[in-house]
Amino acid sequence: MTIAPNAAAASLLLLGLLALFFPVSVAAFVGIRPREPEGLSEIRAIFGCFFLGLGVACLWLQSVSVFTALGIGCLAAAVGRALSLVVDRSVSIKNIGGLVSEVAIAALFLSARLGGGF
C-alpha cells in the first residue's frame, strides 16, 4: 500500500480518538449540542469509536477495497455537505473547510485504487 491511504486512515483514527475523549469539544466544533447524556454517547460512538474503528480496520487490513469504500463514503459526505451549502445556505468557513477536508481525505483513500505512489 501507499502512504496516502494510510494517512487518510490515520486521520480518521485521530478524529475518532478526539471525539471519544473530548466529545463536548468535538460537538461544539461541528455545531451540535447534546441535550441529554445519550447525546454524548452518540458523539463518542459515531464520531468517536466508529471513526476509530474504520481507521484501525484500514491500517490493519491494508485492503484496496476497504480504502476505496471509505473514499467513496468521504465523497458522499462531501456531496451532502455541498448540497447543504446551497440548499441550507450554510456557507461558512467551517463548512467549506469540511468540504475541502472530505474531498482531500477521499482522494487519499482513493489513491490506493488508482495506484498512487506516495
N, C-alpha and C positions, 0 to 999 in steps of 0.2 A: 504494500500500500504506500501511498504517498503521504507527505506531511500534511497537505491541505485538509483532507477529510478528517484526519486525526486532530488537527487544530480546531475544526468545527465541533467535533465530538467533545474535546476538552472544554470548549466554551459552553456547551450545554451542561456538562458536568459542573462547571463553575457556577453557572446560573442556578442550577439545582441546589448546590450547596448554600448559596446565598439565600435563596428562598426558604430552604429548610431551617436555617439557623437565624435568619433575620426576616421573618415573614411580614412584620409590620413595616419595615423599611421598604421591602420589595413592593408591598401593596401600595404604599404611598407613592413610590416611584412610578408605578404603572397607573396610578389614579383611581385605585379602588379602595374601599373602606369596609373591612369586615365588621358587621354589626353584632355578630354573635361569635362565641368561641369556635363554632363549627366553621365559620368563615376563615379563621386562622388555620384550621385543619385542612381546608380546601387549598389554601395557598401552599402549605407545607407539602401536601400530597401531590397536587397538579404542577405547580410552578417549581416545587422542590424535588420530591422523590421521583416523579415521573420524568422530569428532565435529567435528573441524576442517573436514573436507570437507563434512559436512552443513550446518554453519553458513555456510561460504562459498557453497555451492550456493544456499541460501535467499537470502542477501544479493545474489547475482549474478542469479539467475533472477527474483526477485520474483514468484513464482507462487503463487496461492491454492492450487493443487493440491499443490504441494510443502510449503507451510506446513501444509496440512491433513494430509498424510501424516505429517509429523513430530509434529503434535499428537496424532494417533491413536496413533503409536508411544509418545509420552510417557505417554498414558493407559494404554496396555497395560503399560508398565513400572510405573506406579502400581498397577495391578491385581495384577501379580506381587508387588510389594512388600507390598501389603495382605494378600494371601494368605500371604506369608511371615510377616508379623506374627502371624497367627493360627496357621497350621499349624506353623511352626518355633518359635513362641513367641519371636520375635526382637524383642520390643518394646524399643526403645532410643531415646534422643534422636536418634542419627544416622539410624535407620530412619524415625522419624516425620518428621524434617526432610527426609529424602529423598523421602518420600511427598508431603509438602506442596510441596516444590520441583517434583517431577514434575507434580503437578496444576496448579501455577501456570504452569509453562512450557507445558504443554499448552493451558491457557486462553489464554495469549498467542498461541501459534501458531494456535489455532482461531478467534481473534478475526478473522483475515483472512477466514475463511469466513463469519463472521457479520456482517461489515462493520463491525467495531469502529472507533470513530472516534478512538482515541487512539494 
